Each structure stands twice: as C-alpha cells, then as structure tokens.
C-alpha cells in the first residue's frame, strides 16, 4: 500500500520493507509517518469490513483496528502545529480511550510507564503549546548521526 499512496515531498519516507532486518531501523519521524499515514490505510483495507462479522476473530481484528485508530488520532492531535483547549481535551479523550481499549483487548496487559506518561501529555501541551516548538528533534537527529560512527564500543 505504501508504494501506491502519493505523499507530499515534505513527508519523511519509512523503510520500504518494515519489519525486515535489511530495511533498517525506523527513526521517530519514520515511525510517525508509517503509523499515522500508511498503516491506517492498510489495516482499514484488511480489517475494516469485519465490524459486523459473525466470526469473533474477525470482529476482534475490527476492534483492534478501531483502537489503533484512536492512538493515531491521539498522535496527530498531540503533534499538530497548533493546539487549542478543545484539541487538547480531544487528545486526552482519545489517549484514554486507546489505553482503556488496550486493556480490554489484551487482558492481562499492563500500562507501561510511557503509556502512563501519555495520559499527562495534555498538561504539557497546555503549559508549553504545540510540541514542535519544544521537542528535541535536532538532538534526536544528532544522536542518530552519532550512533552511526564506529567506535568499537568504547567511550571517548
């Protein structure tokens, strides 16, 4: 599906074969693009018609899709160029619904610390505004460059 979807030139390209070792590691930007731009279309094509299926396994896939789309919505809201009190409230509603759905769909699963922190992200948006103004993209990119330098696992 990725090869068939036209994308604006400013959108980062994920590896062409996600999941393959030869495809390399995703950067944070590639993960965001893959999960918010490509995966929703592919999963909707594969599982979107299972909503009224008589088969429990197919309805589960549909429920998993709906829950994933809540996460996608939360990520899009959290990383928008502008935020409003309404969009922050919508983010908080979506992330709460996603995490509740995660616990419902995967009994025995536990909320991890980063997922718990996502519940408080709305406070950060209220305090500091849109994330693009205060995230550490430049530093993360530089860390990626540094990781590519051979060092024989020695510091210094």
Biotite code that builds the C-alpha atoms (Angstrom):
import biotite.structure as struc

atoms = struc.array([
    struc.Atom([0.000, 0.000, 0.000], chain_id="A", res_id=1, res_name="UNK", atom_name="CA", element="C"),
    struc.Atom([2.865, 2.408, 0.737], chain_id="A", res_id=2, res_name="UNK", atom_name="CA", element="C"),
    struc.Atom([4.090, 2.379, -2.841], chain_id="A", res_id=3, res_name="UNK", atom_name="CA", element="C"),
    struc.Atom([0.636, 3.199, -4.202], chain_id="A", res_id=4, res_name="UNK", atom_name="CA", element="C"),
    struc.Atom([-0.098, 6.179, -1.951], chain_id="A", res_id=5, res_name="UNK", atom_name="CA", element="C"),
    struc.Atom([1.175, 9.537, -3.155], chain_id="A", res_id=6, res_name="UNK", atom_name="CA", element="C"),
    struc.Atom([2.745, 11.503, -0.325], chain_id="A", res_id=7, res_name="UNK", atom_name="CA", element="C"),
    struc.Atom([3.850, 15.136, -0.221], chain_id="A", res_id=8, res_name="UNK", atom_name="CA", element="C"),
    struc.Atom([7.592, 15.598, -0.648], chain_id="A", res_id=9, res_name="UNK", atom_name="CA", element="C"),
    struc.Atom([7.955, 17.015, 2.879], chain_id="A", res_id=10, res_name="UNK", atom_name="CA", element="C"),
    struc.Atom([6.713, 13.787, 4.484], chain_id="A", res_id=11, res_name="UNK", atom_name="CA", element="C"),
    struc.Atom([9.541, 11.516, 5.617], chain_id="A", res_id=12, res_name="UNK", atom_name="CA", element="C"),
    struc.Atom([9.716, 8.123, 3.953], chain_id="A", res_id=13, res_name="UNK", atom_name="CA", element="C"),
    struc.Atom([9.775, 4.989, 6.095], chain_id="A", res_id=14, res_name="UNK", atom_name="CA", element="C"),
    struc.Atom([11.850, 1.984, 5.030], chain_id="A", res_id=15, res_name="UNK", atom_name="CA", element="C"),
    struc.Atom([10.207, 0.242, 2.101], chain_id="A", res_id=16, res_name="UNK", atom_name="CA", element="C"),
    struc.Atom([10.007, -3.131, 3.892], chain_id="A", res_id=17, res_name="UNK", atom_name="CA", element="C"),
    struc.Atom([9.055, -2.509, 7.527], chain_id="A", res_id=18, res_name="UNK", atom_name="CA", element="C"),
    struc.Atom([9.870, -5.421, 9.776], chain_id="A", res_id=19, res_name="UNK", atom_name="CA", element="C"),
    struc.Atom([12.702, -6.768, 7.609], chain_id="A", res_id=20, res_name="UNK", atom_name="CA", element="C"),
    struc.Atom([16.133, -6.594, 9.215], chain_id="A", res_id=21, res_name="UNK", atom_name="CA", element="C"),
    struc.Atom([17.554, -5.378, 5.908], chain_id="A", res_id=22, res_name="UNK", atom_name="CA", element="C"),
    struc.Atom([15.096, -2.474, 5.997], chain_id="A", res_id=23, res_name="UNK", atom_name="CA", element="C"),
    struc.Atom([16.960, -0.852, 8.870], chain_id="A", res_id=24, res_name="UNK", atom_name="CA", element="C"),
    struc.Atom([15.673, 0.872, 11.963], chain_id="A", res_id=25, res_name="UNK", atom_name="CA", element="C"),
    struc.Atom([12.906, 3.437, 11.896], chain_id="A", res_id=26, res_name="UNK", atom_name="CA", element="C"),
    struc.Atom([13.615, 6.956, 13.100], chain_id="A", res_id=27, res_name="UNK", atom_name="CA", element="C"),
    struc.Atom([10.972, 8.600, 15.277], chain_id="A", res_id=28, res_name="UNK", atom_name="CA", element="C"),
    struc.Atom([9.777, 10.583, 12.247], chain_id="A", res_id=29, res_name="UNK", atom_name="CA", element="C"),
    struc.Atom([9.561, 7.422, 10.132], chain_id="A", res_id=30, res_name="UNK", atom_name="CA", element="C"),
    struc.Atom([7.541, 5.664, 12.847], chain_id="A", res_id=31, res_name="UNK", atom_name="CA", element="C"),
    struc.Atom([5.143, 8.609, 12.980], chain_id="A", res_id=32, res_name="UNK", atom_name="CA", element="C"),
    struc.Atom([4.696, 8.623, 9.190], chain_id="A", res_id=33, res_name="UNK", atom_name="CA", element="C"),
    struc.Atom([4.334, 4.855, 8.982], chain_id="A", res_id=34, res_name="UNK", atom_name="CA", element="C"),
    struc.Atom([1.820, 4.640, 11.826], chain_id="A", res_id=35, res_name="UNK", atom_name="CA", element="C"),
    struc.Atom([-0.255, 7.743, 11.043], chain_id="A", res_id=36, res_name="UNK", atom_name="CA", element="C"),
    struc.Atom([-0.141, 7.844, 7.234], chain_id="A", res_id=37, res_name="UNK", atom_name="CA", element="C"),
    struc.Atom([0.391, 4.312, 5.911], chain_id="A", res_id=38, res_name="UNK", atom_name="CA", element="C"),
    struc.Atom([-0.708, 1.715, 8.457], chain_id="A", res_id=39, res_name="UNK", atom_name="CA", element="C"),
    struc.Atom([-4.249, 3.111, 8.951], chain_id="A", res_id=40, res_name="UNK", atom_name="CA", element="C"),
    struc.Atom([-4.976, 2.661, 5.236], chain_id="A", res_id=41, res_name="UNK", atom_name="CA", element="C"),
    struc.Atom([-3.548, -0.852, 5.093], chain_id="A", res_id=42, res_name="UNK", atom_name="CA", element="C"),
    struc.Atom([-5.275, -2.057, 8.267], chain_id="A", res_id=43, res_name="UNK", atom_name="CA", element="C"),
    struc.Atom([-8.570, -0.469, 7.233], chain_id="A", res_id=44, res_name="UNK", atom_name="CA", element="C"),
    struc.Atom([-8.351, -2.250, 3.881], chain_id="A", res_id=45, res_name="UNK", atom_name="CA", element="C"),
    struc.Atom([-7.607, -5.559, 5.618], chain_id="A", res_id=46, res_name="UNK", atom_name="CA", element="C"),
    struc.Atom([-9.853, -5.372, 8.708], chain_id="A", res_id=47, res_name="UNK", atom_name="CA", element="C"),
    struc.Atom([-12.287, -2.511, 8.165], chain_id="A", res_id=48, res_name="UNK", atom_name="CA", element="C"),
    struc.Atom([-15.073, -4.698, 6.805], chain_id="A", res_id=49, res_name="UNK", atom_name="CA", element="C"),
    struc.Atom([-15.104, -7.080, 9.801], chain_id="A", res_id=50, res_name="UNK", atom_name="CA", element="C"),
    struc.Atom([-17.296, -4.868, 12.016], chain_id="A", res_id=51, res_name="UNK", atom_name="CA", element="C"),
    struc.Atom([-20.451, -6.937, 11.554], chain_id="A", res_id=52, res_name="UNK", atom_name="CA", element="C"),
    struc.Atom([-18.779, -10.298, 11.009], chain_id="A", res_id=53, res_name="UNK", atom_name="CA", element="C"),
    struc.Atom([-20.344, -13.345, 12.687], chain_id="A", res_id=54, res_name="UNK", atom_name="CA", element="C"),
    struc.Atom([-16.805, -14.592, 13.461], chain_id="A", res_id=55, res_name="UNK", atom_name="CA", element="C"),
    struc.Atom([-15.323, -13.483, 16.783], chain_id="A", res_id=56, res_name="UNK", atom_name="CA", element="C"),
    struc.Atom([-11.757, -13.486, 15.426], chain_id="A", res_id=57, res_name="UNK", atom_name="CA", element="C"),
    struc.Atom([-12.725, -11.086, 12.638], chain_id="A", res_id=58, res_name="UNK", atom_name="CA", element="C"),
    struc.Atom([-14.662, -8.794, 15.000], chain_id="A", res_id=59, res_name="UNK", atom_name="CA", element="C"),
    struc.Atom([-11.586, -8.748, 17.241], chain_id="A", res_id=60, res_name="UNK", atom_name="CA", element="C"),
    struc.Atom([-9.464, -7.523, 14.315], chain_id="A", res_id=61, res_name="UNK", atom_name="CA", element="C"),
    struc.Atom([-12.021, -4.797, 13.687], chain_id="A", res_id=62, res_name="UNK", atom_name="CA", element="C"),
    struc.Atom([-11.923, -3.807, 17.375], chain_id="A", res_id=63, res_name="UNK", atom_name="CA", element="C"),
    struc.Atom([-8.108, -3.779, 17.246], chain_id="A", res_id=64, res_name="UNK", atom_name="CA", element="C"),
    struc.Atom([-8.281, -1.502, 14.188], chain_id="A", res_id=65, res_name="UNK", atom_name="CA", element="C"),
    struc.Atom([-10.689, 0.884, 15.907], chain_id="A", res_id=66, res_name="UNK", atom_name="CA", element="C"),
    struc.Atom([-8.447, 1.027, 18.962], chain_id="A", res_id=67, res_name="UNK", atom_name="CA", element="C"),
    struc.Atom([-5.338, 1.634, 16.846], chain_id="A", res_id=68, res_name="UNK", atom_name="CA", element="C"),
    struc.Atom([-7.138, 4.476, 15.058], chain_id="A", res_id=69, res_name="UNK", atom_name="CA", element="C"),
    struc.Atom([-7.722, 6.082, 18.469], chain_id="A", res_id=70, res_name="UNK", atom_name="CA", element="C"),
    struc.Atom([-3.963, 6.022, 19.014], chain_id="A", res_id=71, res_name="UNK", atom_name="CA", element="C"),
    struc.Atom([-3.400, 7.507, 15.551], chain_id="A", res_id=72, res_name="UNK", atom_name="CA", element="C"),
    struc.Atom([-5.874, 10.273, 16.324], chain_id="A", res_id=73, res_name="UNK", atom_name="CA", element="C"),
    struc.Atom([-4.130, 10.987, 19.643], chain_id="A", res_id=74, res_name="UNK", atom_name="CA", element="C"),
    struc.Atom([-0.706, 11.177, 17.962], chain_id="A", res_id=75, res_name="UNK", atom_name="CA", element="C"),
    struc.Atom([-1.988, 13.504, 15.243], chain_id="A", res_id=76, res_name="UNK", atom_name="CA", element="C"),
    struc.Atom([-3.608, 15.770, 17.839], chain_id="A", res_id=77, res_name="UNK", atom_name="CA", element="C"),
    struc.Atom([-0.513, 15.740, 20.075], chain_id="A", res_id=78, res_name="UNK", atom_name="CA", element="C"),
    struc.Atom([1.856, 16.630, 17.243], chain_id="A", res_id=79, res_name="UNK", atom_name="CA", element="C"),
    struc.Atom([-0.288, 19.215, 15.451], chain_id="A", res_id=80, res_name="UNK", atom_name="CA", element="C"),
    struc.Atom([1.291, 22.550, 14.520], chain_id="A", res_id=81, res_name="UNK", atom_name="CA", element="C"),
    struc.Atom([-1.385, 24.341, 16.544], chain_id="A", res_id=82, res_name="UNK", atom_name="CA", element="C"),
    struc.Atom([-3.267, 23.319, 19.669], chain_id="A", res_id=83, res_name="UNK", atom_name="CA", element="C"),
    struc.Atom([-6.414, 24.632, 21.255], chain_id="A", res_id=84, res_name="UNK", atom_name="CA", element="C"),
    struc.Atom([-8.077, 23.781, 24.557], chain_id="A", res_id=85, res_name="UNK", atom_name="CA", element="C"),
    struc.Atom([-10.573, 21.695, 22.555], chain_id="A", res_id=86, res_name="UNK", atom_name="CA", element="C"),
    struc.Atom([-7.864, 19.766, 20.674], chain_id="A", res_id=87, res_name="UNK", atom_name="CA", element="C"),
    struc.Atom([-6.009, 19.064, 23.924], chain_id="A", res_id=88, res_name="UNK", atom_name="CA", element="C"),
    struc.Atom([-9.208, 17.775, 25.504], chain_id="A", res_id=89, res_name="UNK", atom_name="CA", element="C"),
    struc.Atom([-9.826, 15.614, 22.426], chain_id="A", res_id=90, res_name="UNK", atom_name="CA", element="C"),
    struc.Atom([-6.250, 14.259, 22.689], chain_id="A", res_id=91, res_name="UNK", atom_name="CA", element="C"),
    struc.Atom([-6.854, 13.340, 26.329], chain_id="A", res_id=92, res_name="UNK", atom_name="CA", element="C"),
    struc.Atom([-10.118, 11.616, 25.438], chain_id="A", res_id=93, res_name="UNK", atom_name="CA", element="C"),
    struc.Atom([-8.514, 9.658, 22.568], chain_id="A", res_id=94, res_name="UNK", atom_name="CA", element="C"),
    struc.Atom([-5.461, 8.520, 24.559], chain_id="A", res_id=95, res_name="UNK", atom_name="CA", element="C"),
    struc.Atom([-7.672, 7.466, 27.475], chain_id="A", res_id=96, res_name="UNK", atom_name="CA", element="C"),
    struc.Atom([-9.975, 5.531, 25.129], chain_id="A", res_id=97, res_name="UNK", atom_name="CA", element="C"),
    struc.Atom([-6.960, 3.910, 23.439], chain_id="A", res_id=98, res_name="UNK", atom_name="CA", element="C"),
    struc.Atom([-5.421, 2.777, 26.736], chain_id="A", res_id=99, res_name="UNK", atom_name="CA", element="C"),
    struc.Atom([-8.785, 1.530, 28.023], chain_id="A", res_id=100, res_name="UNK", atom_name="CA", element="C"),
    struc.Atom([-9.248, -0.379, 24.772], chain_id="A", res_id=101, res_name="UNK", atom_name="CA", element="C"),
    struc.Atom([-5.757, -1.815, 25.080], chain_id="A", res_id=102, res_name="UNK", atom_name="CA", element="C"),
    struc.Atom([-6.607, -3.268, 28.489], chain_id="A", res_id=103, res_name="UNK", atom_name="CA", element="C"),
    struc.Atom([-9.945, -4.578, 27.205], chain_id="A", res_id=104, res_name="UNK", atom_name="CA", element="C"),
    struc.Atom([-8.457, -6.163, 24.059], chain_id="A", res_id=105, res_name="UNK", atom_name="CA", element="C"),
    struc.Atom([-5.429, -7.653, 25.796], chain_id="A", res_id=106, res_name="UNK", atom_name="CA", element="C"),
    struc.Atom([-6.498, -8.990, 29.196], chain_id="A", res_id=107, res_name="UNK", atom_name="CA", element="C"),
    struc.Atom([-3.522, -9.258, 31.498], chain_id="A", res_id=108, res_name="UNK", atom_name="CA", element="C"),
    struc.Atom([-1.681, -6.423, 29.753], chain_id="A", res_id=109, res_name="UNK", atom_name="CA", element="C"),
    struc.Atom([-0.366, -3.642, 31.933], chain_id="A", res_id=110, res_name="UNK", atom_name="CA", element="C"),
    struc.Atom([0.010, 0.019, 31.132], chain_id="A", res_id=111, res_name="UNK", atom_name="CA", element="C"),
    struc.Atom([3.718, 0.779, 30.669], chain_id="A", res_id=112, res_name="UNK", atom_name="CA", element="C"),
    struc.Atom([5.349, 3.915, 32.030], chain_id="A", res_id=113, res_name="UNK", atom_name="CA", element="C"),
    struc.Atom([5.483, 5.704, 28.665], chain_id="A", res_id=114, res_name="UNK", atom_name="CA", element="C"),
    struc.Atom([1.797, 4.956, 28.147], chain_id="A", res_id=115, res_name="UNK", atom_name="CA", element="C"),
    struc.Atom([1.031, 6.347, 31.594], chain_id="A", res_id=116, res_name="UNK", atom_name="CA", element="C"),
    struc.Atom([3.046, 9.462, 30.761], chain_id="A", res_id=117, res_name="UNK", atom_name="CA", element="C"),
    struc.Atom([0.928, 9.921, 27.635], chain_id="A", res_id=118, res_name="UNK", atom_name="CA", element="C"),
    struc.Atom([-2.026, 10.480, 29.965], chain_id="A", res_id=119, res_name="UNK", atom_name="CA", element="C"),
    struc.Atom([-0.228, 13.606, 31.260], chain_id="A", res_id=120, res_name="UNK", atom_name="CA", element="C"),
    struc.Atom([0.848, 14.920, 27.855], chain_id="A", res_id=121, res_name="UNK", atom_name="CA", element="C"),
    struc.Atom([-2.183, 17.202, 27.626], chain_id="A", res_id=122, res_name="UNK", atom_name="CA", element="C"),
    struc.Atom([-0.787, 19.140, 30.608], chain_id="A", res_id=123, res_name="UNK", atom_name="CA", element="C"),
    struc.Atom([2.459, 19.686, 28.686], chain_id="A", res_id=124, res_name="UNK", atom_name="CA", element="C"),
    struc.Atom([0.536, 20.944, 25.660], chain_id="A", res_id=125, res_name="UNK", atom_name="CA", element="C"),
    struc.Atom([-1.397, 23.358, 27.882], chain_id="A", res_id=126, res_name="UNK", atom_name="CA", element="C"),
    struc.Atom([1.779, 24.584, 29.535], chain_id="A", res_id=127, res_name="UNK", atom_name="CA", element="C"),
    struc.Atom([4.106, 24.908, 26.513], chain_id="A", res_id=128, res_name="UNK", atom_name="CA", element="C"),
    struc.Atom([1.933, 24.828, 23.406], chain_id="A", res_id=129, res_name="UNK", atom_name="CA", element="C"),
    struc.Atom([2.494, 22.808, 20.220], chain_id="A", res_id=130, res_name="UNK", atom_name="CA", element="C"),
    struc.Atom([5.112, 20.108, 20.593], chain_id="A", res_id=131, res_name="UNK", atom_name="CA", element="C"),
    struc.Atom([7.075, 21.154, 17.508], chain_id="A", res_id=132, res_name="UNK", atom_name="CA", element="C"),
    struc.Atom([8.157, 24.282, 19.418], chain_id="A", res_id=133, res_name="UNK", atom_name="CA", element="C"),
    struc.Atom([9.805, 22.374, 22.269], chain_id="A", res_id=134, res_name="UNK", atom_name="CA", element="C"),
    struc.Atom([10.598, 18.842, 21.153], chain_id="A", res_id=135, res_name="UNK", atom_name="CA", element="C"),
    struc.Atom([14.193, 17.753, 20.747], chain_id="A", res_id=136, res_name="UNK", atom_name="CA", element="C"),
    struc.Atom([14.163, 16.715, 17.095], chain_id="A", res_id=137, res_name="UNK", atom_name="CA", element="C"),
    struc.Atom([17.554, 18.281, 16.334], chain_id="A", res_id=138, res_name="UNK", atom_name="CA", element="C"),
    struc.Atom([19.153, 16.480, 19.276], chain_id="A", res_id=139, res_name="UNK", atom_name="CA", element="C"),
    struc.Atom([17.465, 13.188, 18.387], chain_id="A", res_id=140, res_name="UNK", atom_name="CA", element="C"),
    struc.Atom([18.729, 13.515, 14.828], chain_id="A", res_id=141, res_name="UNK", atom_name="CA", element="C"),
    struc.Atom([22.242, 14.239, 16.072], chain_id="A", res_id=142, res_name="UNK", atom_name="CA", element="C"),
    struc.Atom([22.059, 11.157, 18.327], chain_id="A", res_id=143, res_name="UNK", atom_name="CA", element="C"),
    struc.Atom([21.179, 9.122, 15.241], chain_id="A", res_id=144, res_name="UNK", atom_name="CA", element="C"),
    struc.Atom([24.215, 10.509, 13.402], chain_id="A", res_id=145, res_name="UNK", atom_name="CA", element="C"),
    struc.Atom([26.465, 9.742, 16.378], chain_id="A", res_id=146, res_name="UNK", atom_name="CA", element="C"),
    struc.Atom([25.169, 6.170, 16.572], chain_id="A", res_id=147, res_name="UNK", atom_name="CA", element="C"),
    struc.Atom([26.391, 5.578, 13.024], chain_id="A", res_id=148, res_name="UNK", atom_name="CA", element="C"),
    struc.Atom([30.017, 6.407, 13.909], chain_id="A", res_id=149, res_name="UNK", atom_name="CA", element="C"),
    struc.Atom([32.078, 3.260, 14.528], chain_id="A", res_id=150, res_name="UNK", atom_name="CA", element="C"),
    struc.Atom([33.641, 3.335, 17.985], chain_id="A", res_id=151, res_name="UNK", atom_name="CA", element="C"),
    struc.Atom([34.424, -0.318, 18.782], chain_id="A", res_id=152, res_name="UNK", atom_name="CA", element="C"),
    struc.Atom([32.014, 0.034, 21.702], chain_id="A", res_id=153, res_name="UNK", atom_name="CA", element="C"),
    struc.Atom([34.463, 2.302, 23.529], chain_id="A", res_id=154, res_name="UNK", atom_name="CA", element="C"),
    struc.Atom([33.503, 5.600, 25.088], chain_id="A", res_id=155, res_name="UNK", atom_name="CA", element="C"),
    struc.Atom([35.668, 8.666, 24.453], chain_id="A", res_id=156, res_name="UNK", atom_name="CA", element="C"),
])
